Amino acid sequence: MRIRDDSTAYLLLLAGWYFLAYVATGIFPKVFTDGLLGVDKISQMENLYYSTVGGVGICLALVALLGWSTRFKSSGSITIGPLRFPREYLYLAPSGVCTAIIIPTTTMMYTFGVSVMIAMVIMRGCIVIVGRLVDAIQIRQGILKKHVSWEENVAVVFAVAAVVAALFKQPKPGEDPFTLLRSAPAMVTLGLYVGAYFVRIYIMNWYKRTPQASNPAY
């Protein structure tokens, strides 16, 4: 049985795979940087390097193998010097740059002395808030035509509470007194992660509502 691309079942399927992949991104950094399960221990920066190369490499390989970079129909072209590009590159390329920022900063957030769970709660909570903010901006701009349900606003309230609780969590007796709020590198990394996600989500939602939108192109 084929699942329709616009069905709830397909959305749940994608969410399930996303959940499993995100669980893996939380487990593997700890396995390699702590030398668990008999693997050779590596430094946090080594893990960042390998995970970034692997993540970007897999994405580029899939794009090349599936032919996505050559099959989409452009609405026009632009010329920069001797080179001619599809017009869509003006907004697809910045979105890609944001993705390139998100990939390493996700892993870097696990290197600042807090648990994987705390880092994940902060990052994903921020994205729930950013997603709702983008919706509000695009509804106001007339780009997005939708009714915001009360459940979405409740989810944002929970996300705000989770992020605040994680950021202001006080260490227990005997624990490392480190907190993210006192670390400039951690806050810069989180700011880059959230800012890049904001731009990427905005472009993604704006682009898919244009007449010439193409998921393979994106």
N, C-alpha and C positions, 0 to 999 in steps of 0.2 A: 504494500500500500504506500503510495507516494503522499508525503505531507506537503500541503500547500505552503508556499513561502510566506504568505501573509496570515497564516493560522496561528492560534494560540499554542497549539501543540508544537509547532516549529520553534516558536519563541522559547517555550519551556525546554525543548531539546538543546537549543543554543545556550540557554542559561545553565543547564546541567553540565554541559561540557566546559563552560566558562568557570563554573564553580570548581570542578575537578582540576582544571588547569591552575586556578588560583591557589588551591590547596597545595598543589605541587610546588608552586613558587614560594610558598612559605616553608615547606618541609625541606626541600633540597638545599637551600642556603645553610640551614642549621646542620644538616647531615655532613656537608663538606667542610664548613668552617669549624665545626666541633669534632670532626673525625669520628662520627657515629657509624654504627653498622659495619665496622671494619674497613671503612674507606680511608685513604690517606688524607690527613688534615691539610687544608690550604688556608691561606690568609683571606680576609674579607675582600681585599682589593683584587686578589686573584679570582675569587668567585664572581665579583662584579665584572671583571674583564671577560671571563668565559661565558657568563650568562648573557652579557650584552652581545658578544660575537655570535653566540648560538641563536639568540632571539632574532637578531637582524638577519642573520644568514638564512634561517628557516623561512622568514617572511619573503625575502628576495627570491629564494629558490622556488617557493610556491607561485609567486607572481610570474616568474619566468616559465615554469613548467605548464601553468594553466593559460599562458598567453594573454593575461589580462592587460599587459602594458601596450598591446598592439591591436586589440579587438574592439575597443569602445569607439563609438562615433562621436566626434567632437562637433560642437556648434560653430566652430571657427578656429582660426589660428592666430598666433601673434609671432612677431619677428623680433629677435634680440640679436643685433649684430648679424652674423652670417647664419644664425640658427633659427629654425622655425619650430614652434611648439604648439600643441593644442591649447586653446584658450583656457580650458579647465585647469591647466597646470598652475595658473595664478592663485588658485585657492586649494587645489589638491596638494601642491608642494608644501605650503605652510603647514597644512594638517600633518603631512608626513614628518616635517621637522619636529612638530609637537610630539608625535609618536616616538621619535628618536630621543627626545628628552624624557618621556615617560618611562621608557624601558630601563635605562640605568638608574633613574632616581627611585623607581620602585624597589630595586635591589638595595640601593644605598640606604633606604629607610630602615633596613634590617641590621645596619651596622653601627647604630648609634647607642647601643647599650640597653635598649628596651626589648621586651619580649616580642616575638613574631606576632602574637595576638594583638598586643597594644599597637604595634606599627600598622597592622592590617585594619584594625578598628578606626584608627585615625585617617588612613588613606581612603578607605571605602566610604567612611562617613562623610568625608569632605566631598567625595564625588557625588553622593546622593544630594548634598546641598547644592553643588555646582549644577547638577542636572536640572534641579527645580528652578534655579536662578536663570539658566538659559531658557527654559520654557517660559518663564515670566517675561523675559526680555523680548523673545520672539513673538509671543502673543501680543504684547504691546506694540510691536513693530508691524503686526499684521502678517508676519511670515507663517506663524503657526496657528491653525484653526482647531482648537480643542477645548474641551471643558475639563478643568482640573478637578479631580475628585478629592473628597476630604481625606481619603486614605493616603494620597500622595503627600499632603501637608502633614499628616500624622507621622509618616515615614521620615520627613525632614526634621520634625521635632525630636524623634528618637535619634536621628543621626547627629544632630547638634548636641544632644545630651551625651551621646557616646563619645564624641570627639572631645568635648570639654572634660568629661570624666577621665579620659585617657591622658590628655595633656596635663591635667592638674593632679594626676595620681601621685600620692605621697608614698615614698618607699617604706617598706616594713623594716622593723629593727633588724640590723645586720645586712640589709640589702644595699646595693650600690646607690648612693644618694643622687645619682645622675637623673636629670629630668630633661625632656626635650626642649622645654621652654627656655632653659638656661644655655642651650647650645646653639650658637649662631649657625654653624654648618648644618645642623639638623633642620633649623627653621628655613634656611635658604633652600635646602633640598626639598622640603615639603612645599615651600612656596613655588618652586619651579614645577614640581609635580602637579599641584593643583592648578596653577596658571596655564600650563600646557594642556591639561585636560579641559579646562574651560574653553580655550580657543578651539581645540579639536572638536569638542562636542558642538560648539556653536557652528563651526564650518560644516560639520557632518549633517546637522539638522537643517541648516540653510540649503546645502547642496542637494539633499535628497528631495527637496520640495521645488526644485527648479525643473522645467520641462525636459531638459537634456540630461538629467541625473542618471548615472550609471554606477551601480555597485561595483562591478569589476574595475572600473576606472578609479573609484575611490580606494 
